[in-house]
Amino acid sequence: MESAIIVTVISFLATLLIAPKLMAFLRGCGITGIDQQKKGRPLLPSSGGLAVALGLLGGIMAYIALSTFILKNVIDLSLMLAASSTILIVVLVGALDDINIKSTKRRDSSGTEEFRVGLPQWLKPLLTLPAAIPLMAVSAGESLITPPLIGTLELGLAYPLIVVPVAVLCVSNATNMLAGMNGLEAGMGFLASLSVGIYALLLGRVEGAIIALALSAALLAFLRYNWYPAKMLPGDSLTYLIGATFVAAIIIANVEMFALIVFVPWVAEAFLKLRGRFAVASLGDLQPDGTLKSKYRNIYSLTHLIMRPGKFGEKQITLVLMGIELVFILLAFAVYWYNII
């Protein structure tokens, strides 16, 4: 417990201190994005996931150093280093999309110039797939899973060779779909990772708990700069980071069924985006009274569903979605309560 507290404090403070310096650096490099649902559509530093990644990895490395040289705890270094490699690979993919590679001189309707267009949509999932290799190489997780009402299932080699890469691919890309509101990605990611960290810690699965808790602390610090009205945008470097770190923690802690319940809002979002053939946005049109209205007649995102009454602004939509996530977290704890005690 003491180690978990130290790690969360380090991850929180590192992210909190790095983010302002990173904002200045990104703005100076021209790595910016339009905050599209604000009046005037201001340009803000993007790729905030880099600050979260540095804080998260700082916490993980501090835990390794603390356990190895001071507390002399027995930890599985291969799991911690494999998770760190997964995080680095997926952050690199997100950062490549944030710096965008291609350029254009298109001018949007507000007069704000956009210089970057990003990676092709079809390429992003392919680039995130290699992030699963470190976890596969160390055989992270256990092939025995216990779904509710079904009982224990032995997956054997199918777990590291099929389940792990599919999980990394799907989860890291699903967290990239439910995005676009100030504080949404970091807020929901904070709640989800905190719940998994607490649950894993109660079960004594320390390595997975440390990874999840370090992520939650870094995301909480990032909210200082990303909460409405945002000073910094998360970019794909954060959305992919949240998914990859989340799935690494649940695989290492072997809490897949608990995490599946926690992840239901993202699963629902993925199916809604599939309905729109992944060609729709979660964003809305800003109205004169500050509320948001969906661009579409049909519902292709959870944000569209919340926009439907026409009474919510960006901040309120984020809070509603965080509330929905909290409901599923409480449901997950209720379902698995007897496993804890």
C-alpha positions as CSV (number, residue, x, y, z in Angstrom):
1,M,0.0,0.0,0.0
2,E,2.9,2.4,0.8
3,S,4.4,1.7,-2.6
4,A,1.1,2.3,-4.3
5,I,0.8,5.7,-2.6
6,I,4.3,6.7,-3.5
7,V,3.8,5.7,-7.1
8,T,0.6,7.7,-7.5
9,V,2.1,10.8,-5.9
10,I,5.1,10.6,-8.3
11,S,3.0,10.1,-11.4
12,F,0.6,12.9,-10.4
13,L,3.4,15.4,-9.6
14,A,5.5,14.5,-12.6
15,T,2.6,15.0,-15.0
16,L,1.5,18.2,-13.2
17,L,5.0,19.7,-13.6
18,I,5.7,18.5,-17.1
19,A,2.5,19.6,-18.7
20,P,3.1,23.4,-18.7
21,K,6.6,22.9,-20.1
22,L,5.2,20.6,-22.8
23,M,2.5,23.0,-23.7
24,A,5.1,25.7,-24.4
25,F,7.2,23.3,-26.4
26,L,4.3,22.0,-28.5
27,R,3.0,25.5,-29.2
28,G,6.5,26.6,-30.3
29,C,6.7,23.6,-32.6
30,G,3.3,24.3,-34.1
31,I,1.9,21.0,-32.8
32,T,-1.6,22.5,-32.1
33,G,-5.2,21.6,-32.7
34,I,-8.5,23.5,-32.9
35,D,-10.7,23.3,-29.9
36,Q,-13.6,22.9,-32.2
37,Q,-16.6,23.4,-29.9
38,K,-15.6,26.8,-28.5
39,K,-16.5,30.2,-29.8
40,G,-13.7,31.4,-32.0
41,R,-12.3,27.9,-32.2
42,P,-9.0,28.6,-30.5
43,L,-5.7,26.8,-31.3
44,L,-4.4,24.9,-28.4
45,P,-1.3,22.8,-27.9
46,S,-2.1,19.2,-28.7
47,S,-0.5,15.8,-27.9
48,G,-1.0,16.1,-24.2
49,G,-0.7,12.4,-23.9
50,L,3.1,12.9,-23.9
51,A,2.9,14.5,-20.5
52,V,0.7,11.7,-19.2
53,A,3.1,9.1,-20.6
54,L,6.1,10.7,-18.9
55,G,4.3,10.9,-15.6
56,L,3.0,7.4,-15.9
57,L,6.4,5.9,-16.8
58,G,8.0,8.0,-14.1
59,G,5.8,6.3,-11.6
60,I,6.4,2.8,-12.9
61,M,10.2,3.3,-13.0
62,A,10.0,4.7,-9.4
63,Y,8.2,1.6,-8.3
64,I,10.8,-0.6,-9.9
65,A,13.6,1.3,-8.2
66,L,11.9,1.4,-4.9
67,S,11.1,-2.3,-4.9
68,T,14.6,-3.3,-6.1
69,F,16.9,-1.1,-4.1
70,I,15.1,0.0,-1.0
71,L,12.1,-2.3,0.0
72,K,13.7,-5.4,-1.6
73,N,10.2,-6.5,-2.7
74,V,9.9,-9.5,-5.0
75,I,8.2,-8.2,-8.2
76,D,7.9,-9.5,-11.7
77,L,10.2,-7.1,-13.6
78,S,9.5,-8.7,-16.9
79,L,5.8,-7.8,-16.6
80,M,6.6,-4.2,-15.6
81,L,9.1,-3.7,-18.4
82,A,6.8,-5.3,-20.9
83,A,4.0,-3.0,-20.0
84,S,6.4,0.0,-20.2
85,S,7.3,-1.2,-23.7
86,T,3.7,-1.5,-24.7
87,I,3.0,2.0,-23.4
88,L,6.0,3.5,-25.3
89,I,5.0,1.8,-28.6
90,V,1.4,3.0,-28.5
91,V,2.4,6.6,-27.5
92,L,4.7,6.7,-30.4
93,V,1.8,5.8,-32.7
94,G,-0.4,8.5,-31.2
95,A,2.3,11.1,-31.3
96,L,2.9,10.3,-35.0
97,D,-0.7,11.1,-35.6
98,D,-0.5,14.3,-33.5
99,I,2.4,15.7,-35.4
100,N,0.6,14.4,-38.5
101,I,3.3,13.8,-41.1
102,K,1.4,15.4,-43.9
103,S,0.5,19.1,-44.3
104,T,-2.1,21.2,-46.0
105,K,-2.9,24.8,-46.3
106,R,-6.7,24.4,-46.1
107,R,-8.5,27.2,-44.3
108,D,-11.7,26.4,-42.3
109,S,-14.8,28.6,-42.1
110,S,-13.6,30.4,-38.9
111,G,-10.4,31.6,-40.6
112,T,-8.2,29.4,-38.4
113,E,-5.5,27.7,-40.5
114,E,-5.0,24.0,-40.1
115,F,-1.6,22.7,-41.2
116,R,-1.9,19.0,-40.4
117,V,-4.2,16.2,-41.4
118,G,-2.9,13.1,-39.5
119,L,-2.4,9.4,-40.3
120,P,-4.8,7.6,-42.5
121,Q,-7.7,6.1,-40.5
122,W,-7.1,2.6,-41.7
123,L,-3.4,2.7,-40.7
124,K,-3.9,3.5,-37.0
125,P,-5.2,0.1,-35.9
126,L,-2.3,-1.6,-37.8
127,L,0.3,0.5,-36.1
128,T,-1.1,-0.1,-32.6
129,L,-1.0,-3.9,-33.0
130,P,2.8,-4.2,-32.4
131,A,2.2,-2.8,-28.9
132,A,0.8,-6.2,-27.9
133,I,4.1,-8.0,-28.7
134,P,5.9,-7.2,-25.4
135,L,2.9,-8.6,-23.4
136,M,2.8,-11.7,-25.6
137,A,6.5,-12.3,-25.3
138,V,6.4,-12.5,-21.5
139,S,3.1,-14.5,-21.5
140,A,1.5,-11.8,-19.4
141,G,-1.8,-12.7,-17.7
142,E,-3.3,-16.1,-17.0
143,S,-5.1,-18.3,-19.5
144,L,-7.8,-19.2,-16.9
145,I,-10.7,-16.7,-16.9
146,T,-14.0,-16.9,-15.0
147,P,-16.9,-15.2,-16.8
148,P,-20.0,-14.7,-14.7
149,L,-22.6,-17.5,-15.0
150,I,-20.3,-19.6,-17.2
151,G,-17.5,-20.7,-14.8
152,T,-13.8,-21.2,-15.4
153,L,-12.5,-21.3,-19.0
154,E,-9.0,-22.5,-19.9
155,L,-7.8,-20.7,-23.1
156,G,-4.3,-22.1,-23.2
157,L,-2.1,-20.7,-26.0
158,A,-5.1,-18.8,-27.4
159,Y,-4.7,-16.4,-24.6
160,P,-1.2,-14.9,-25.3
161,L,-1.5,-15.5,-29.1
162,I,-5.0,-14.3,-29.8
163,V,-6.7,-12.7,-26.8
164,V,-3.8,-10.4,-25.8
165,P,-3.2,-8.8,-29.3
166,V,-7.0,-8.6,-30.0
167,A,-7.5,-6.9,-26.6
168,V,-4.7,-4.4,-27.2
169,L,-5.9,-3.6,-30.7
170,C,-9.6,-3.2,-29.8
171,V,-9.2,-1.4,-26.4
172,S,-6.6,1.1,-27.6
173,N,-8.7,2.0,-30.6
174,A,-12.0,2.0,-28.7
175,T,-10.7,4.7,-26.3
176,N,-9.9,6.8,-29.3
177,M,-13.5,6.8,-30.5
178,L,-15.2,8.3,-27.4
179,A,-13.4,11.6,-27.4
180,G,-13.5,15.2,-28.4
181,M,-14.9,16.9,-25.3
182,N,-12.7,18.8,-22.9
183,G,-11.9,16.5,-20.0
184,L,-13.8,13.5,-21.5
185,E,-10.9,11.2,-22.3
186,A,-8.9,11.9,-19.2
187,G,-12.0,12.0,-16.9
188,M,-13.4,8.7,-18.0
189,G,-9.9,7.1,-18.2
190,F,-9.2,8.3,-14.7
191,L,-12.3,6.6,-13.3
192,A,-11.8,3.4,-15.2
193,S,-8.1,3.0,-14.3
194,L,-8.7,4.0,-10.7
195,S,-11.3,1.3,-10.3
196,V,-9.1,-1.4,-11.9
197,G,-6.2,-0.3,-9.8
198,I,-8.2,-0.5,-6.5
199,Y,-9.7,-3.9,-7.5
200,A,-6.4,-5.4,-8.4
201,L,-4.8,-4.1,-5.2
202,L,-7.5,-5.7,-3.1
203,L,-6.8,-9.0,-4.8
204,G,-3.1,-8.6,-4.2
205,R,-2.1,-8.4,-7.9
206,V,0.4,-5.7,-7.3
207,E,2.0,-5.2,-10.7
208,G,-1.3,-4.6,-12.5
209,A,-2.5,-2.4,-9.7
210,I,0.5,-0.2,-9.8
211,I,0.2,0.3,-13.6
212,A,-3.5,1.2,-13.3
213,L,-3.0,3.5,-10.3
214,A,-0.1,5.3,-11.9
215,L,-2.3,5.9,-15.0
216,S,-5.1,7.3,-12.9
217,A,-2.8,9.7,-11.0
218,A,-1.3,11.0,-14.3
219,L,-4.7,11.5,-15.8
220,L,-6.0,13.3,-12.8
221,A,-3.0,15.7,-13.0
222,F,-3.7,16.2,-16.8
223,L,-7.3,17.2,-16.0
224,R,-5.8,20.3,-14.5
225,Y,-5.0,21.5,-18.0
226,N,-7.6,19.6,-20.0
227,W,-10.8,20.3,-18.0
228,Y,-13.3,22.8,-19.5
229,P,-12.2,25.3,-20.8
230,A,-9.1,23.3,-21.8
231,K,-5.6,24.8,-22.0
232,M,-4.3,21.7,-23.8
233,L,-5.7,19.0,-26.0
234,P,-5.0,15.3,-25.4
235,G,-4.4,14.2,-28.9
236,D,-4.3,10.6,-30.1
237,S,-1.2,10.1,-27.9
238,L,-3.5,10.2,-24.9
239,T,-6.4,8.2,-26.2
240,Y,-4.2,5.4,-27.4
241,L,-2.2,5.6,-24.2
242,I,-5.3,5.2,-22.0
243,G,-6.5,2.1,-23.9
244,A,-3.1,0.4,-24.1
245,T,-2.2,1.0,-20.4
246,F,-5.7,0.0,-19.3
247,V,-5.5,-3.3,-21.2
248,A,-1.9,-4.0,-20.0
249,A,-3.0,-3.5,-16.4
250,I,-6.0,-5.8,-16.6
251,I,-4.1,-8.5,-18.4
252,I,-1.2,-8.5,-15.9
253,A,-3.7,-8.4,-13.0
254,N,-5.9,-11.0,-14.6
255,V,-9.1,-8.9,-13.9
256,E,-10.5,-9.1,-17.4
257,M,-14.1,-9.8,-16.5
258,F,-14.2,-7.0,-14.0
259,A,-12.7,-4.6,-16.5
260,L,-15.1,-5.7,-19.2
261,I,-18.0,-4.3,-17.2
262,V,-16.1,-1.1,-16.5
263,F,-15.4,-0.8,-20.2
264,V,-19.0,-1.1,-21.4
265,P,-19.4,2.6,-22.4
266,W,-16.5,2.3,-24.8
267,V,-17.9,-1.0,-26.2
268,A,-21.3,0.8,-26.7
269,E,-19.5,3.7,-28.5
270,A,-17.6,1.3,-30.8
271,F,-20.9,-0.3,-31.9
272,L,-22.5,3.1,-32.5
273,K,-19.5,4.2,-34.5
274,L,-19.7,0.9,-36.5
275,R,-23.3,1.8,-37.3
276,G,-21.9,5.0,-38.8
277,R,-19.2,3.0,-40.6
278,F,-16.6,4.8,-38.5
279,A,-17.1,7.9,-40.7
280,V,-18.9,10.0,-38.0
281,A,-17.6,12.4,-35.3
282,S,-18.6,12.6,-31.6
283,L,-18.6,16.4,-31.8
284,G,-21.6,18.6,-32.0
285,D,-22.4,22.0,-33.4
286,L,-22.1,24.9,-31.0
287,Q,-25.3,26.8,-30.5
288,P,-25.6,30.5,-29.5
289,D,-26.6,29.6,-25.9
290,G,-23.5,27.4,-25.5
291,T,-25.2,24.1,-25.9
292,L,-24.2,21.5,-28.4
293,K,-26.4,20.0,-31.1
294,S,-25.7,16.7,-33.0
295,K,-24.6,17.0,-36.6
296,Y,-26.6,13.9,-37.4
297,R,-30.3,12.8,-37.4
298,N,-29.4,9.4,-36.1
299,I,-27.3,8.5,-33.0
300,Y,-23.8,7.4,-33.9
301,S,-22.2,8.2,-30.5
302,L,-23.0,8.4,-26.8
303,T,-22.4,12.1,-27.1
304,H,-25.2,12.4,-29.7
305,L,-27.6,10.7,-27.3
306,I,-26.8,13.2,-24.6
307,M,-27.0,16.1,-27.0
308,R,-30.5,15.0,-28.2
309,P,-32.5,17.0,-25.6
310,G,-30.6,20.2,-26.6
311,K,-29.9,21.3,-23.0
312,F,-26.3,20.3,-22.5
313,G,-23.0,22.1,-23.2
314,E,-19.6,20.5,-23.5
315,K,-18.8,20.4,-19.8
316,Q,-22.2,18.9,-19.0
317,I,-21.9,16.2,-21.6
318,T,-18.5,15.2,-20.1
319,L,-20.0,15.1,-16.6
320,V,-22.9,12.9,-17.8
321,L,-20.6,10.4,-19.5
322,M,-18.4,10.3,-16.4
323,G,-21.5,9.6,-14.4
324,I,-22.4,6.8,-16.7
325,E,-18.9,5.3,-16.3
326,L,-19.2,5.6,-12.5
327,V,-22.5,3.6,-12.6
328,F,-20.7,0.7,-14.5
329,I,-17.8,0.8,-12.1
330,L,-20.2,0.4,-9.1
331,L,-21.9,-2.4,-11.0
332,A,-18.5,-4.1,-11.6
333,F,-17.7,-4.0,-7.9
334,A,-21.2,-5.3,-7.0
335,V,-20.8,-8.2,-9.4
336,Y,-17.4,-9.2,-8.1
337,W,-17.8,-8.2,-4.5
338,Y,-17.7,-11.8,-3.2
339,N,-14.5,-12.4,-5.1
340,I,-12.9,-9.6,-3.1
341,I,-14.0,-10.7,0.3
